[in-house]
Amino acid sequence: MGTAYRILLGRLGVERLAQLGRNPQHEDPESGPRADCLWFEITRHNVCNQEGDLGFKAYWETHGLSVPGLDAYGRSLQLFGLPLTAPRIETNSGGHTVLTQWFERARFELHPQFAGTPYEVELSLLGNQATYDQQEKTAFQPVASFPATAEAMFFPQTGHGLSLDFKRFWEANGALPIFGYPISEVFQQQNPSDGQSYNVQYFERARFEYHPANPPDYQVELGLLGHQLIATALPVKQVNVTVVAGTAQTTVGLDQTALVVSGASEMTVAIQFPEPVNPAVFHVQLHQIPGRDAWQVAPASRTPGLSEYVFDLQGGVDRPDYLRIDVTRGVGNPALVFGIQVGSGQATPALLTDWNNPIGLLQSYYNAINRHEYARAYSYWETPGTPNGVTPIFKDFVRGYANVASVEITTGTILSDAGAGNIGYQVPTVISAIQADGTIQRFYGCYLLHRTQVPIDDTLPPYTIALRAAHISIASASAAPARLLEQANALVQGGQCTQ
């Protein structure tokens, strides 16, 4: 073992686990190595892929610190540390249930809805989690902006700067995708791992520590946030949304839609968390068909509990019967998304809403059509009025379905593309529209869906998917749906659904 490995493993491994009071034999160890996985004897855990060549193993092997003298394995070990758990289901900071695996310095999250993009495996926002109760401290207050230099830069996204050794380390070792934005200034803090005080700076996913006594290549180290926070890992506790309209109450999870009583014009919305929250950091954004009687956020009509955020909604006479609500919880945390549908009187089919994968979004769109919830269907379009998009006039959109009794769709092989801060999905689709007189009209083609507002190299993108364009052609009513799907797949493979 070379000198670099001795320095590295001196801060990891059995000795470090013992210092932290953790016995690797008591961390639900696995029985032994698994085929096609990385095996770590010290903690007796495997790191494996979840689908083919993609997953936690691939991510671990292809990311690491830029440290002279270390091979690829050592660089990854320096960035993430040893695995502390097997993969398991947990609740992340956005309230979503995800597959995770804990490491000494990080927690991996699997997001299969981002398959084929750089976001399929993401690092948890452990820096945010470690500092949620420190936001009132001076180091976490925004500072005045300043021009960028070779030695320092300012991030308006969080109001903090980055300079000198920490800046060089951040830039050389992954920057935003690995560490996120800085969420504090540099300050001195006692390290919970060894009891010593160091100059530190927190980022959305990490803590940088300055160790001047170390050799030059190791003077900036990553804090052992995985060790520090694993005991606080949230079990599978769903963040719930309760909507009260009159005497009726409906509770749903995130990414779902609450169906409330018809005619409701006032509602109280309560978001329940598995831990105490600070209501001062919340912001509510409503997405709805605009108008003078649109829904407005009003002060809460009741006092929230310690683990709740509560607000009221009020609408005028011609208020929309659907709205999507995005609630952000401080800088750097993903938006919490849910919807509210005022009762349409339609019992079947059952309500379906899904903003997080392209097939689910398309199914939700036609579910809204079949339930005659046209405002909800219209809301799934990104920008009405654009070429190949939906009409900019909502009444015309509704009129287009006047003679349609129900719609069934079949989808083909999705083609996804990530680049320049955007994720696009081309979905081959066959549509069978049953008319009010019982006749069938068939259509085929493809939809272009877009995952919105994903800045380049941003942190975990929880952003919803929207319909961007449709390339749909009418077919003979007698055409075989299987044959039409082949033609739809060919359109996508031929690049006919990119605009």
N, C-alpha and C positions, 0 to 999 in steps of 0.2 A: 504494500500500500504506500503510495507516494505521500509527500508532505502535504499537498493540497487536500487529499482525502483525510489525512489525520486531523487537519485543522477543521475541516467540514464536519466530520463525524464526532469530533470532540464536543460539538454543540448539539449533537443529535444522539440517536441511538439509546441503548439501555441506560447509560448514565444520566442522560437528560430526562428520560422517562422517570427514573428513580428520584431525581431532584424534584420533579413535579408531583411526586407522590402517586405515580401511575405505574401499575404493573402490567406490562403488555400481555401477560398470560391471563389477565382478568378482563381484557377488552373484547370479550367474545371472539377469541382467536379462531381462525379457520383451521381445518384439519391438515392442510398441506397444499402444495402447489397445484394449480389447475392448468390444464392444457391451454396454450396460447395466451397466457397471462404473465404478468410480472409478479414474482414471489419475493416477499420481504420477510426473511426469517426472524429479524429482530422483533417485529410486531406481529408476525404470523398473519399477514393479510396479503391477498392478491389484489392486483389492479388489472382489470379486464376491460375489453371492449364490450359494448352492449349490442351492436349490430354490425356484423361483418368486420371491416377494418376501422370502424368509427366508434368512438366512445372514450371512456376515461383513460384507458391504456394509451391510445393514440395521442390524446391531449398531453398526457404526462411525458411521453417520449419526444414530442415535438416542441416542447417549451422548456426553457431553462435560462439560468443566469449566464451572462457573458463573463466567465471567470477563467483566466489563464491557468493552464495546468490540469483542467478537469475535462474528462470526456463527456459525451452527451448524457450518460447516466448521472454523472456527478453534477452536471449543471442543472438537471431536472431536480435532483435531490436537494440542491441548494435553494431552488426556488420554492418547492412545495414541501420538502421534508418527507418523512416516512408516512405511509398510510396508517391511520389510527383506527379505522373501522372498515368493515365490509360495506358495500353499497346498501343503502337503506332509504326508505321513504320518509321524508320530513317536510315541514312547512318552511318555505323560504321567506325572505323579508317582505315580499310582495303578497304574502298570504296564500301562495300557490303550493300545491302538493307536488313535489318533484323527487326524483331519484338523486341521492347525494352520496358522496364518499368524503370522509374527513381525512385531512393530512395535517402534519404539524403546523404548517403555515397557511393552509388554505382549505376551502371546501369546494369540491366539484359539484356542479349541478348539471343534470342532463335535461335538455329541452328538445325532444324529438320533433316538435313542430317546426324547428329550424334546421331539419335534416338537409344536408348538402350546402350549408352556409357556415361561416366562421362562428356562428353563435350556438351551434349544437351543444357544445359543452361550454359552460360559463363558470367563472369563479364567483362565489357568493360575496356579498357586500359586507365582509367581516369587519372592515374598518368602521363602517357606519354602525354596525351592531355593537362594536366594542365601546363606542363613544356616545351612544344615544342619550346618556345621562350627564354628559359633559358639555352640552351645547352652550351653556351660560358662561363657561369659562372664557377668559380673555383670549386664549390661543385659538378658539373656535369662532371668534367674531371676525367678520369680513374686514379686510384692510383696503386702503386706498389703492386704486389701480396705478400701475407704473409701466413704462415702455419696456419691451423685451430687450435683453442684451444677451451676450454669449454666456453670462453667468447667472442670469435670473429671468424668469418669465411669470406673467400674471394670468390667472384663469378667471375670467368674468363669470363663468358658470357657477363657481362656488365662492368667489371673492377672496381667493387665497393665492399666495405666490409660491414659487419653487426656485431654489437657488443652489449654487455651489455643488458640493459632493452629492447631495440628494438629487439635484437636477440631472447631473451626469449619470447617476445610477438609474434614475427613472427613464431617461432617454435611451440608455444602452440596453435595457432589459425588458422591454415590452410596452412601456408607456401606458396609454389609456386602457387598452384591452386587458392588461394584466393587473395594473394597480388602480386604475380609475383616476379621478381628479383629486387634488389635495383638498382635504376638508378641515385642515388646521394650519396654523403657522408652526414653526419649530419651537419647542419648549422642552423643559427638563421634566422627566417623569421616571418614577421608580419602576423598574422592570419586574412584573409579577413572576417571571421565571427564575431570576437569580437575586432579586432584592437590591440590585445596584441601580443607580440613577444615571440616565443617559439623555442626550439630546435626541428627541424623537419628532417625527411628523407623521400625522395620520392621513391616509388616503382612503378612498371608498372601499378598497379591498385589502388594504395592507397597513402595516406600521413600519416606517423606516426608523432604524436605530443607528446612532453613530458611536462606534467603538474605537476610539483613537489608539488604544493599546494593541489592537490587532495588526497583522501585516497589511500593507496598503490595499491589497485586493479584497480584503475582508473587513474594512473599516465601516462600511455600510452593510448592515444586516437587516433581514426581515424579521419582525417580531413573530413569536410563536402564537399567532392568534388562534390557530386551530386548537392547540392545547388549552389556551385561555378560555375559549368559548364553547368547546364541545359539551361541557356540562350544562350549558344553557340552551343547547339545541332544542328547538321546539318540536314536540311530537306532532303527529298529524292532527293539528287543530285548525279547522277551517276558519278563516275570517268570515263572519256572517254579516249579512245586510238585512235589517228588519225595516219594513216600510209599513207605517200605520196610516190608513186612510179611513176616517170616521171611526167606526168600532171594529173594522176589519184589520187584521195584521197578517203580513206575509213575510217569511224569512227565506232567503236564498243565499248561495255562496257567491264568491267573486266570479266574474265572467258569465253570470247568469242574469236572467231578467225576472223581476218581481211582477206578477200579474195582480193588479189591484182592482177594486170594485169600479164598475162603470160609473161615470159621472163625477169621480173624485176631482176636487179643485184645490184641496189642501192636503198635504202629507207631511209626516215626520219620518225622517230617515235616520236610522241609527246603525253605525258600523261597529261591530263588536270584535275586539282583538283578543288574542290569548295573553296579552301583557298590557300593563298600564301605558297610556299614550299621552302626549302633550298636545292639546287641541290647538295651540297657537301656531303649530307648523303646518296645519292642513290647509289645502286650497281645493275648492270645488269648481269644476268646469262642466257646464251643461251643453250637450249636443242635441239639437232639435230643429224642426222646421221653424224658421224665424217668423215673427209676427208680433203685433202689438199686444197680444194676449199670451205670449209665450211664458213658460214657467220661469220663475225667479227664485233664487235662494233667499231665504229669510232666516232671522235668528231662531235658534232652537226654542221650542215651546216647553221643553222640560229640561231638567238638569241632567247632564250625562254622568254615567258612572266613570270610575277611574280608567276602565279599559274600553271606553266608548268614544266615538266622535258622532255628534248629533247635529243635524240641521233640518230646517223646514223647507218645503217647497210650496209655492203659491202660484196658481195659474188663473188667467182671465177666462172670459166666456168662451172664446174660440181657441182655447189652448190646444196644443197638439196632444194626441193620445199616446205618444211614445217619446221618451227621451233617454239618451245614453249619458251616463254620468262618469266622469273621470275625477278621482280624488287623489291628489298627490300629498305625500307625507314628508315634507322637508326635502332638502336638496339631495339629489342622488338616489332617492328611493323610487322604485317603479310605481307607476300609476295603478291605482285600484279601479277596476272597470266593472260596471254593472249597468243594467237597464231597468226602466220601469215602463210597463205597458198597462195603460188604463183599459179595463175590460172591453173586449170587442163583442162579447156575447157568443163567440165561436168556441164550442166545446172541443171539437176535433179539427185537425190533428192536435196532439199535445204540443205545447209550446216548446220550441227549440231555439236556443241562441248560443252561438259559439264564434268568438272573434279571433281565436288563437290558432286555427289551422285552416287552410284554404278550402278543403272539402266541407268542413263544418260551417264555414262562413257561407258557402254557396247553398248548402242545405238549409241554413237558417233563413237565407233570403227567400227561398221558395216556400219554406214553412210559413213565413210572414204573408206571402201571397195567398197561400191556401187558407190561412186564417183571416184573410181580409184585413190584415194589420198593415196597411200600405205605408203608413208613416215609418214603421219599423223597417220595412223592406227598403224604402227610399233612403233611410239613414245608412244603409250598408254601402252606398255609393260614395266614393271619395270626393269627387268634384262634379256635380251635375252640370251638364252643358258643354263638357269638353268633347272633342272628336271621339267617336265610337263609344261614347258614354251614354248616360241616361239623360232624358230631357230636363232642362232647367226649371220647367214648370210642373209643380207637384200635381196639380189637377189633371194635366195631360197624362202624367204617369198613371194615375188612378184610372182614368178613362180607358187607357190601353188594356186594362184587364176586366172591362165591364162584362164581357161575354165569356170569360174563362171561369169554369167551375172548379178545376183543380189542375195541378201541374206535377208531373213526375220527372225526375232527372236521373241520368246515368253519367258517371264521370269516368275518364280514362286515366292515362299515366301522366302525372303532373311533371312539368319541367320547371325547376326553380333556378334563379340566377341572383347572385348577390354582388353588388358593386356600387361604389360611389355613395355609400351610406343607404342604399335601398335594397330591398329584397322583393323580387317579382316572382309571381307564380302563374304559369300558363296552365289552365285546366281544360282539357278536352271535355266537351259536354254534349249530350243528346237530351233534348227536351220533348216530352210528350204532353201537350196541352189539351185537356178534355174541355170542350166547349159546353156552354149551357144547354145546347140542343143534343148533346151526347156524342157529337162527332169529335174526331181526334185530329189535331194538327201536330206535325213533327218538325223539329228544327235540329240543326247540328252546327257545331263550330267550337269556339273556345272563348273562355273568359280570361282576362288578365287581372290578377289581383295584386295588390301592393301592400307591403307592410310599411306603414307610414311613419314618418318622423324619426328615422334611424340615423343619427349623425354619424359621420365617418369615425371609426374607432371608438364609438361611444361604449358606455358600460351596458350591462344587461338590457337588451331591448324588449321590454314588455309590451311594446306598442301593438295596437290592434291591426288586423288586416281589413282592407276595404276593397270593394270592386272598383277597378279603374276603367276598364274597357270591355266591350263585348263584340265578338266577330261571329255573328250567328246568321245562318242562312236557313230558309224554309226548305223542307224536303217533302216528298210525296207522302201522303198519309199511309200508304201501303209499304213504304220503305222499311226494311228490317232494321231494328235499332242496333243490332250487332254490327251490321255493315256501316251504318251511320257513325258508330263509335270509331271504327277503323279510319274513316275519313277524317273525323275530328282529331284523332291521334296524329294522323299524317299532317294536318294543318299545324299542329304544335311543333312537331319534329322539323317541319319545313320553315319555322320561324315566322309564321303568319299571324302570330298573336302577341307580338312584342310591343305594339303601340295601342 
